[in-house]
Amino acid sequence: MSTTENLCLVTAQPEFIDAALAELQVMDPSLIMEEEIAPGILLCRAQDAARFMTITSKSRPTFARHIAPVQTIVPLENNEDDLGEIALATVQLPGFAQLERGVHFAVQTRLIQTDKSKGERAYSGGQINKALAEALAEETGALEDIKKPQVIISLLGTMDKGYLGISTTEENLSAWPGGARHYAQTDEQISRAEFKLLEALEVFGVILPSEGKALDLGAAPGGWTRLLLDAGLQVVAVDPARLDPRLANRPGLEHYRGYAEDYLEEAVQHRQQYDLIVNDMRMDAREAARLISKAAACLEPEDGLMISVFKLPHATLEVDPFVNLKEALNILKRSYTVVQAHQLFHNRQEITVVAAQPIPQPRGQQYGSRPPQARNQPPQRAATFQSRGPQARPPQTRGPQPRPFQTRGPQRTGNDRSSGPQQGRPFRPAGPPARPTQSRGPQQRRPYQSGRPRPEDH
């Protein structure tokens, strides 16, 4: 066993790992990369790792999904003796004193295959979690709670090393191992994109009102629309395509069979107001930002919320996706006071953005920010959804009295698979995301095409 100082693991989507490192270095210039352990997982060193993790937990980085301290590196032999070595190393960690009687904790193990020539593993991550949690609970009186832990014991295991540390859920940026949030499939589910919306609500920690109006741009086949209806909202679903037959005759649903651009022009003219506007259309991030900026005129000014997914091109020698993102966020900030962005586990080559508090615009400028040639292109596929961070609201809560958007204190979640949103950190204004840089060693890929928006199943 070797003791380490000021090491931590940074996890992000592999293509965005360089952007994650760059934004974290803006927060703490002392941070350096020691090693890339696996795609999307970096071993980093800071001058003061505890201070670094505190800073990042308050700054809400865009690309970094998960950070875990490395307080000890345990040699692994890939046999059952490793479990005893890991347990012994855990009780010797400097943060072990946090495991007091009554404290809720979880053990989170990630095992990555770095050398298949060494054969199959002698144990699974689940076996490590179970054995270590039982031993710690008996030793300290702390309570294992995989759904709402206060303290997390993190272990990343390669074939010959175990990177081990103890921290709070907030310091880890996510209550899920590596920031990988999972949801259970249900019979009512219309599309897998629903998971993306559930995660957005949880990560940003926003809950829906018990009653209100929502606008789902590019809604077909209707996954996000279904979730909004289930929350008790009235929904205008905008898409030229048909919705899933299961949504037929749902109370509170209006389907506008046309394009989002056309609908917004009509909505602004008729002074329509919505408590929530969502968008997940497959279109260039800057075009999505212009569309959402126009929609600001229809958003309830005090408690309204907008959630949109911004699609990014893959990096090539000619294309820098982060230039697109920066321009898109700047467009959005002209129309909203609050803008936050995060790359979710269920995002692919995209970023999820939340905006609130629309800035009043002169009516003559509401449609002036988009190039004329881009007007009225059919944005197929929009699905953004809820602002609900905590638990899914049961159907019986659809009461007649509306409740404005509000924040809640964070509920911590564990490593179970749930079918509905769990409480995340409360949504609150934050500073602008760190300026990302171009990916390290860009590879030649198919250039991104930002022509007519393409449909995306959600």
LUMTORTI-483264 format. One record per residue: residue in three letters; x, y, z of N, C-alpha, C in turn. Coordinates in steps of 0.02 Angstrom, whole numbers, plus 50000, padded with zeros to 5 digits. Layout:
N
AlaXYZXYZXYZ;...
This chain:
458
Met500424994150000500005000050000500445006250000;Ser500305011049957500685017249955500225023049972;Thr500455027650014500055033350034500185039049985;Thr499665042549968499715047849919499505054449950;Glu499685059849920499485066449942499225070449882;Asn498645073449892498365078249844498245075449774;Leu498065069049772497865065949709497105065349706;Cys496835065449647496115064449638495985061649568;Leu495405058649561495185055949496494655060549467;Val494725062349405494255066549369493945062349313;Thr493275062149312492915058149262492485062649219;Ala492505061649154492085065349107491965060949046;Gln491515063149003491415059548940492075059748902;Pro492315054148875492985053848845493135059548796;Glu492675061248753492825066448704492885073348736;Phe492605074148795492615080548829493115080748887;Ile493535075648894493975075248951494475081048952;Asp494715083148894495185088748892494845095248912;Ala494225096048891493845102048910493725101948985;Ala493595096049013493495095549085494125097549123;Leu494695095049101495325096849134495455104349128;Ala495325107149069495455114249059495025118549105;Glu494385116949111493955121149154494145120349228;Leu494365114449248494575113449317495225117249331;Gln495655117749282496285121449291496155128949296;Val495605131349267495415138349277495215139449350;Met494855134549378494655135049449495245134349496;Asp495725130049478496325129049520496925128049473;Pro497305133249461497875132849414498405127749435;Ser498395125549498498905120749520498765113649496;Leu498165112449469497975105749449498355103549387;Ile498645097549390498995094649333498775087449325;Met498825084949264498655078049250499275073649260;Glu499195068549300499745063749311499715058049261;Glu499105055649248499035049649206498325049049181;Glu498235046549121497575044849095497485037349107;Ile497105035649159497035028749179496615024749129;Ala496105027949103495655024849053495325030549016;Pro495025029248958494675034648923494145037948968;Gly494215044448977493745048249019493905048249093;Ile494465045249113494665045149184495385047349190;Leu495495053049225496165055749234496365055549307;Leu496985053749319497285054449386497635061149387;Cys497425065649432497675072449434497975073949502;Arg498395079149504498695081449566498575088949574;Ala498385090949634498295098049649498735099849708;Gln498865106149717499265108449773498925106749839;Asp498265107349840497865105549899497235102249873;Ala497215095649873496655091949843495995093349879;Ala496005093949945495395095349982495105102149963;Arg495535107049958495315113749937495055113649866;Phe495395110049822495185109549752494485106549747;Met494345101149784493695097949780493145102449809;Thr493315106349859492825111149887492655116449835;Ile493165118949801493055124149750492605121449694;Thr492765115549669492375112849613491665111249633;Ser491555109049696490885107349717490435113549719;Lys490735119349729490355125649731490305128949662;Ser490745127149617490775130449552490365127149498;Arg490155120949509489725117349462490035117249391;Pro490575113549382490895113249316490435110249263;Thr490565112049201490145109849145490305102749123;Phe490945101149117491145094849086491345089349135;Ala491605091149192491805086149242491175083349275;Arg491085076749271490495073549300490615071149371;His491225069349386491355066049449492085067249469;Ile492195068649533492865069349560492905065349624;Ala493425061449632493515057349692494225058049717;Pro494325058649782495005059149807495365052449804;Val496015052749795496435046749798496905047649857;Gln496725044649913497125045449974497585039549986;Thr497465034149950497885028149955497845024349889;Ile498405021549868498415017049810498605010149836;Val498145005349828498234998649856498464993849800;Pro499014990349809499214985249759498704979549758;Leu498494977549699498014972049692498334966149658;Glu498164960149682498434953949653497904950149614;Asn497304952949610496744949749575496574942949606;Asn496544942849672496304936949707495894939249768;Glu495624934449805495174936249860495534939949916;Asp496194939549920496554943149971496494950749962;Asp496324952849900496264960049887495724963249931;Leu495194959549946494654962349986494894964250056;Gly495304959950085495584961550150496044967550148;Glu496454967950095496914973650088496534980150080;Ile495994979950042495584986050031495254988150097;Ala494994983450135494684985150199495184988050247;Leu495774985150251496294987750296496504994750275;Ala496574995850210496775002450186496235007650200;Thr495605005650198495055010350209495065013150280;Val495165008950330495155011250400495755015650416;Gln496255015650372496845019750383496825026350345;Leu496285027450309496225033650270496135039650317;Pro496385045450297496315051450340495585053550349;Gly495145051750302494445053650308494015048550342;Phe494325043250370493935037850399493525040250459;Ala493755045450493493405048050552492715050750535;Gln492585052050471491925054450451491385049050460;Leu491595042850463491115037250470490945036450544;Glu490525040850570490315040550639489655036850644;Arg489465035150704488835031650716488255035950689;Gly487825032850649487235036250622487345039750556;Val487975040550535488115043750471487935038950414;His487605041550363487415037450306487995037350255;Phe488185031450234488755030850189488615025750135;Ala489025025950083488995020950029489695019350006;Val489785013249984490415011149952490285010749877;Gln490695014149838490605014249766491245011749732;Thr491185006249697491755003149665491675003249589;Arg492195005349555492225004949482492835000649464;Leu492714995349427493254991049405493344991849329;Ile493934993549308494064994449237494574989249214;Gln494464986449155494884981249128495454984449089;Thr496044984449118496614987549084497104982549055;Asp497064976249075497524971149050497164964449049;Lys496854962848992496474956648987496924950448989;Ser497574951348978498034945648980498084942749050;Lys497864946449101497894944049170497284939949189;Gly496844938749141496274934449152495674938049182;Glu495184934049203494574936849232494704938949304;Arg494294943649327494364945949396494104940649444;Ala494394940549503494194935749554493594938149594;Tyr493364944249582492814947149619492484952549576;Ser491894954449596491534959749560491514966049603;Gly491314971649572491234977749610490694977149663;Gly490164973449647489634972449695489864968649756;Gln490294963649746490554959849803490984964249848;Ile491384968649818491784973249858491334977849898;Asn490834980649865490374985349899490054981949959;Lys489794975949949489434972550002489884970850060;Ala490464967850046490914965750099491184971650139;Leu491384976850103491674982650136491154986550176;Ala490554987150148490024990850183489824987250248;Glu489764980650245489584976950305490114977650359;Ala490754977350339491294978050388491304985050419;Leu491214990150378491234996950403490644998550448;Ala490054996050430489464997250471489554994050540;Glu489834988050543489934984650606490474988150648;Glu490984990650614491544993750649491375000650676;Thr490995004550639490895011650656490195013350680;Gly489695009250665489015010950680488695015450628;Ala489065017050574488785020950519488275016650482;Leu487825019850446487275016350412487385016350337;Glu487395010350308487455010050235486805012750204;Asp486875017150156486295020250123486505021950052;Ile486375017450006486595018449937486175023749901;Lys485595025449929485165030349896485325037449917;Lys485475038449981485585045250006486195045350052;Pro486785043850025487385043850068487615050950084;Gln487885051750143488225058050160488965057550146;Val489245051650156489955050450145490025044550097;Ile490515045150051490615040050000491335037550003;Ile491415030950006492065027749999492135025849925;Ser492595028849890492675027849818493275023449804;Leu493165018449761493705013949740493695013149665;Leu494245014749633494345013349562494875007949557;Gly494685002149530495154996649526495364995049456;Thr496014994949444496294992249382496484984949398;Met496844981749354497044974749366497574974249421;Asp497944979649434498484979149483498494984749535;Lys498024989549530498014995049578497294996749598;Gly497214998949661496585001349684496665008449710;Tyr496315013249680496355020349699495785021749747;Leu495945023249809495455023349863495435030049898;Gly494835032349916494765038649952494075039349983;Ile494005043950030493375045450063493225052850055;Ser492595054350040492385061350031491635061850041;Thr491385067950040490665068950044490355068449975;Thr489705067549973489355067249908489445073649869;Glu489405079349903489465085749868490155086449837;Glu490675084349871491345084849844491435080649782;Asn491065075149777491125070749719490765073349658;Leu490365078649665489965081649611489365077349593;Ser489365071049611488815066449594488785060949646;Ala488185058749660488105053149708488185046449674;Trp488345046549609488395040249571489115038849553;Pro489325032549554490025030949537490205033549467;Gly490705037749465490905040649401490405045449371;Gly489895047349409489375051649383488895048149336;Ala488915041449337488495037549291487815036249322;Arg487335040349307486655039849335486245034949293;His485915030149325485525025249289484795025449313;Tyr484345024249266483625024049281483345017349256;Ala482835015049290482505008849270482005010149214;Gln481985005749166481485006249113480795004349141;Thr480285007549114479595006049135479175004549073;Asp478595001349084478154999649029477875005948996;Glu477825011349034477535017549007478045021548966;Gln478675019848970479195023748937479095023748862;Ile479155029748833479075030548761479755030548726;Ser480255033548757480915033748726481455034048779;Arg482065031948761482615032148809482835039248823;Ala482655043948781482825050948794482495053548858;Glu481995050048882481685052048945482205052049001;Phe482685047348998483205047049050483605053549052;Lys483725056248993484115062448989483755068149025;Leu483105068349017482725073649048482655072549123;Leu482565066349144482545064849215483195066849249;Glu483755065349216484405066949245484495074549248;Ala484275078049197484345085349197483995088349257;Leu483385086049272483015088649328483365087149394;Glu483645081149398483985079249460484625083149469;Val485035083749417485675087049423485585094449440;Phe485105097749407485005104849420484555106049481;Gly484265100749507483895101149570483295105649568;Val482905105349514482315109549508481695105149507;Ile481165107549539480535103749539480005107649501;Leu479535104049474478995107049436478445109649483;Pro478065114549460477465116449498476955110849494;Ser476495110749540475975105549539475485106649482;Glu475495112549453475055114049398475375119649357;Gly475265119649292475545124849250475535122649177;Lys475855126749135475885125449063476605124449042;Ala476705119448999477375117948973477345117748897;Leu477895119748866477975119648794478545114948777;Asp478385109648739478885104648720479015105448645;Leu479585108348628479755109748559480075103548526;Gly479785101248471480035095348437479885089148477;Ala479265088248495479075083448547479055076148525;Ala478925074748461478815067748440479425063448453;Pro479335057248474478695053748483478335055248548;Gly478645059148593478265061448651478515059148718;Gly479135056948724479385054648788479375059948841;Trp479635065948824479645071348873478945073948885;Thr478535074048833477845076148842477485071648893;Arg477605065148888477295060548936477495062249007;Leu478145063549018478375065049085478065071449112;Leu478005076349068477705082749089476965081849106;Leu476615077949066475915076649080475835072849146;Asp476265067949157476235064149219476375068549280;Ala476745073949270476885078549325476295082949341;Gly475795083049297475205087049309475165093449268;Leu475635094349222475645100349181475205099549119;Gln474955105149094474655105349028475215106448978;Val475205102748923475775102748878475555104348807;Val475905109048776475855110148704476455106748672;Ala476345101448635476875097648603476925099848530;Val477505102548512477605105348445478045100748404;Asp477775098048350478165093848305477735092048245;Pro478015092148184477625090048125477455082648126;Ala477855078748161477755071448163477225069448213;Arg477005063248208476485060648252476785059148321;Leu476365059548371476555057448438476395050048448;Asp476685047148498476565040148514475815039148526;Pro475525033748500474805032548509474585032348581;Arg475035030648627474855030348697474685037248726;Leu474875042548690474725049248713474045051748688;Ala473725047848645473085049948617472575050948672;Asn472225056548667471675058148713471915059448785;Arg472575060748794472795062348861472535069348880;Pro472215070048938471985076648960472565081548967;Gly472455087648946472965092748954473465093148898;Leu473395088948845473875088848790473585092148728;Glu473985096648699473825099548634474425098348588;His474295095448529474825094048482474785098948423;Tyr475295103048417475355107748361475755104248306;Arg475425102448250475755098848196476105103748150;Gly476655106348172477035111148132477735112048162;Tyr478085117048137478765118248158478795123148217;Ala479325122348258479405126348318479455133748301;Glu479805135348248479895142448228479225145748214;Asp478795142248178478135145048162477715145648225;Tyr477735140648268477325140948328477535146748373;Leu478195147848380478425153248424478205160048398;Glu478205161048333477975167448307477245168648327;Glu476835163448320476135164148340476075165148415;Ala476465161448454476415161848527476605168848552;Val477125171748522477325178548543476785183548525;Gln476505182848465475985187548443475375187248489;His475215181248513474635180348556474805180748630;Arg475425182548645475655183548714475545177348757;Gln475695171548729475645165348768476195165148821;Gln476045162248879476525161748933476565154548957;Tyr477185152248970477295145448993477735145449055;Asp477595140649098478005139749158478645136049142;Leu478635132049090479215127949071479245127348995;Ile479835128448967479955127448896480545122748889;Val480455117448848480985112448840481135111448766;Asn481755109448753481975108548683482545103548680;Asp482495098848633483035094148621483095092748546;Met482975097748505483015096748433483725095748410;Arg483805091548360484465090248332484635095848284;Met484975100848310485165106648270485795109648299;Asp486125113648260486735116948283486585120748348;Ala487065120448395486955123448461486785130848456;Arg487085134348408486955141548402486245142848377;Glu486005138548332485315139148309484835137548366;Ala485005132548406484585130948463484555136748512;Ala485125140048522485145145848567484705151548541;Arg484715152648476484305158048448483565156348456;Leu483395150048445482705147948453482465148948525;Ile482875146748572482695147348642482685154648664;Ser483105158748635483095165848651482425168948630;Lys482165166848572481515169348551480965166948598;Ala481045160748621480545157948666480525161548733;Ala481045165348749481055169048813480455173648820;Ala480205176248764479625180648767478995176948791;Cys479005170348788478425166348809478525163148877;Leu479085164448909479225161248973478995165649031;Glu478665162549079478435166149138479035169649170;Pro479015176249179479625179949195479925178649264;Glu479525176849313479805176149381480025169049396;Asp479585164149385479745157349404479815152649344;Gly479785155149283479835150849224480535147949216;Leu480565142249183481195138849174481245136049104;Met481835136449075481955133649009482515128449015;Ile482415122648983482925117448980483025115548907;Ser483645115748884483775114148814484415110048809;Val484435105648760485045101848745485375105048685;Phe486015106448691486415109448637486845104048605;Lys486735102648542487125097648506487795100748484;Leu488335096948493488995099348474489285094848420;Pro489655097848373489995093748322490585090048353;His490795084748322491415081348342492005085748321;Ala492525085448362493125089348347493485086548286;Thr493685090948242494105089148185494665094348180;Leu495085093548131495625098548122495335105348104;Glu494735105448075494435111748055493895114248103;Val493625109748144493045111548184493205110948259;Asp493075116248295493145116148368492455116548398;Pro492195111048427491505111148453491405116248509;Phe491935117848545491865122248602491795129648582;Val491995131148522491855137848495491105138448484;Asn490795133148456490075133148447489715133948514;Leu489945130248564489625130548630489685137548660;Lys490275140348657490375147048685489925152148652;Glu489875151848585489445156448549488715155348568;Ala488505149048575487815147548593487645150248662;Leu488095149248710487965151748778487945159348779;Asn488365162548740488355169848737487705172448708;Ile487445168948658486785170748630486245170248683;Leu486275164848721485765163648772485795168848827;Lys486395171048845486475175848900486215182848882;Arg486075184048818485765190348800485025190448816;Ser484735184548828484015184048839483825181548908;Tyr484315178648945484165175949011484685178249061;Thr484455179549122484915181649175485305175749202;Val484965170049208485275164049237485385158849182;Val486005156749173486165151649123486675146849155;Gln486495140449157486955135249182486985129649131;Ala487565126349128487665121049079488025115149111;His487845109049090488185103149116488145097549064;Gln488675093649059488695087949015488475081849056;Leu487865079549043487565074249083487805067349061;Phe487715062449104487895055649086487485053249026;His486845055149023486425052948968486475057448907;Asn486855062848912487025066648852487525062748810;Arg487505063848747488015060848703488485066448682;Gln488495068248619488915073748596488505080148605;Glu488375081948668487915087448681487985089848753;Ile487705095548766487705098748832486985100548849;Thr486795099748912486135101948933486195108648969;Val485755113248950485775120148976485115121749009;Val485155125149066484565127649101484615135249103;Ala484055138649088484045145949089483415148249124;Ala483445154149155482885156949192482935164549192;Gln482415167649217482385174949223482515178449155;Pro482035177849109482135180949043482205188449048;Ile482665191049008482785198249005482295201348955;Pro481905206348974481425209348927481785211948865;Gln481485210348807481765212448743481255216848706;Pro481485221948670481025225648627480715220948577;Arg480055221748566479695217048523479995216748454;Gly480275222248431480555222248363481185218048358;Gln481495216448416482115212648414482025205248431;Gln481415203348445481315196548469481475191348416;Tyr481405193148353481555188448300482135190748256;Gly482525195448283483045198248241483715194948247;Ser483795190248293484465187448305484625181448261;Arg484145178848226484265172948186484345174848112;Pro484845172248078484935173848008484315172047968;Pro484105176347920483495175047882483485168247848;Gln484065165947824484065159647788483945153647834;Ala484015154747899483905149247945483195149047971;Arg482795154047955482115154247979481685148747949;Asn481225146347987480715141547964480995134947941;Gln481615133447959481845126647946481515122047996;Pro481345116047976480955111648019481355108748076;Pro481365111848136481715108848191481335102748215;Gln481505096948193481165090748213481445088848281;Arg481245086348320481525083348379481695088148434;Ala481265089548472481415093448529481165089748588;Ala481525088748635481235085848693481655087948750;Thr481445092448786481785094148847481275093148899;Phe481495092848957480975091349003481125093849070;Gln480835091449112480705093749177481245097249214;Ser480975100849261481415104249305481325101349373;Arg481215095449376481085092349438481705088749461;Gly482005090649516482605087349539482465081649586;Pro481955081949626481845076749675481475070749649;Gln481005068249687480645062249667480115064049616;Ala479935058949576479405060049528478765061649566;Arg478395066649542477785068649576477245063649561;Pro476925060549611476405055649598475795058849567;Pro475395054949529474825057849494474345061449540;Gln474255059149602473765062249645473955069349665;Thr474575071449651474775078249670474575083349619;Arg474245081249566474035086049515473435090049543;Gly473565094349586473035098349616472895104449576;Pro472355107849591472175113749553472575119949571;Gln472955119549626473325125549647474035125249621;Pro474235130049581474915130049554475425131749607;Arg476015129149598476555130849642477155132849600;Pro477445138549613478005140849570478615136449578;Phe479075137049530479695133349536480035135149601;Gln480325130349633480665131649695481245126849701;Thr481715128649744482285124349755482205120649820;Arg482535114949823482545110949883483265109649903;Gly483345107849965484005105649986484175099149952;Pro484815097649944485015091749907484855085349944;Gln484565080549906484505073649930485035069649894;Arg485375065749930485905061849898485625055249875;Thr485855053049818485635046749791486205041849791;Gly486045035549789486555030449791486645027149724;Asn486855020849724487005017549661486475012449643;Asp485835014049657485295009749634485015012549570;Arg484635008549535484315010849475483605012849493;Ser483425018849479482755021149496482385023149434;Ser481725023149439481305024549380481105031849376;Gly481245035749427481045042649426481605047049451;Pro481515053649445482045058249465482135058349540;Gln482755058449562482915059049633483185066149644;Gln483185068149706483395075049721484135076049709;Gly484305081149673484995083049662485135089549698;Arg485685092749679485835099249708485325104349685;Pro485125109049727484615113849706484865118349651;Phe484425120049606484595124549551484715131449579;Arg485265134549562485415141249586485875144649536;Pro485855151249533486295154749487487025153249504;Ala487415152849453488135151749462488505155849410;Gly489155156249420489555159849372489585156249306;Pro489815159449254489845156349188490325150449189;Pro490175145249148490615139449146491305141249122;Ala491795137549144492475138849123492535138249048;Arg492965142249020493045142148947493405135848926;Pro493085131548889493415125348868493925126548813;Thr494365121848807494865122248755494785116548707;Gln495135116948653495075111748602495365105148627;Ser495055099748607495255093148631495985091748613;Arg496315088048658497015086248648497075081448590;Gly497535083048545497665078548489497055077148447;Pro496745082148416496135080848378496255075948321;Gln495775071548311495815066648258495365068848201;Gln495545066948141495135068648083494495064548084;Arg493925067748088493285064348087492845067548034;Arg492275064448024491805067247977491595074147999;Pro491665079247957491475086047977490745086347998;Tyr490615090548047489935091448071489525095348020;Gln488935092848007488485096247961487915099448001;Ser487805105747992487295109248031486715111447987;Gly486555107447938485995109247893485335108447926;Arg484845105747890484175105047917484185100547979;Pro483845102548031483825098348091483555091448076;Arg483875086448105483665079648094483275077148154;Pro482785072748142482395070248199482815065848244;Glu482655066348308482995062148358482465058948402;Asp482495052448410481975048948447481995051048520;His481475054348542481415055748614480695055448633;
